[in-house]
Amino acid sequence: IRVFTLDTKARQDPMRIRRSHNLGIEEARNRADRIADDLKQQFSVTKQWQGDSLMVKGKGVSGHLDVDDTHFELNVSLSFALKLMEGPIRAVIEKTIDEELA
């Protein structure tokens, strides 16, 4: 009999994407809103500001986009099913962020 176990730590580690910017806090918050709106269309997430963190939540997705004067940092936890597709999901999110910061 073979016993298989899931590496639950790997599944629980959030996806982290960090980018620098020189937009200032107000424009960074505006861009974060646009990023979240795009993610809403692609991944059906909801968004809500809590201080300088934009909370995002959807089916199998939860996390926050932290904004300050010089950085964006997205930390997102994916369900097990979505974790299996983390590479393509990360690519879409990175492209969205990079387009907003260009």
Secondary structure, 3 states (H helix, E strand, C coil): CCCCCCCHHHHHCCEEEEEECCCCHHHHHHHHHHHHHHHHHHHCCEEEEECCEEEEEECCEEEEEEECCCEEEEEEEECHHHHCCHHHHHHHHHHHHHHHHC
